[in-house]
């Protein structure tokens, strides 16, 4: 068990460094093993633990919770670091202030969940569903490749790369091919985030930081970009049609591959 836990920790810590690294690391983790697919609790047992906690945050760090239906539960402030939540249903659950650092949440469903100020650092959450979820102020340095964040509230999320601490590679939000249509990203920090081929149709990017972001092939049709900073953002092949607030956006003259973007 310690060896497996170490492997999971290393994989999670590096999984968001780049798409290639994430794929290579996941080769060494058996995603079909009981460790990744089976739960060690039932919903009733989690509810019992919540009742016994009398409002104190639960410590579920490193626990196997994959496949459970925990929809609607009050998990505010819970410690879910290194937990396995693969294909877990947390629809409408309240995880405000919870730590999901280095957790595995492949294909998990957080639809309409509340994750205000939650932390997802070096987590693995490919194909996760955050549709209509509230992630206001969350730390979102996580692999969200293929995720559904339709109409989610991502205002003031912290998903930008911290350039002071990059000894293990470029650790930042990975939103490759993610769906962010109608998402609210007001003042979101997505500096150097991977948003290649992401769909941001009608998204609210007012005052968002997209400095150095990878937006190649992304669709920003109808997005609101007033005050958004696009310095050094790569928009090769990106759809920049019907943008609102274009005149008030920052550093559009410093876009990378602007001549390759698709405009009105």
PyMOL commands that set and color helices and strands:
alter all, ss='L'
color gray80, all
select helices_A, chain A and resi 2-15+19-26+34-37+43-53+246-248+252-254+258-260
alter helices_A, ss='H'
color red, helices_A
select strands_A, chain A and resi 119-124+139-143+239-240+262-263
alter strands_A, ss='S'
color yellow, strands_A
deselect
rebuild
show_as cartoon
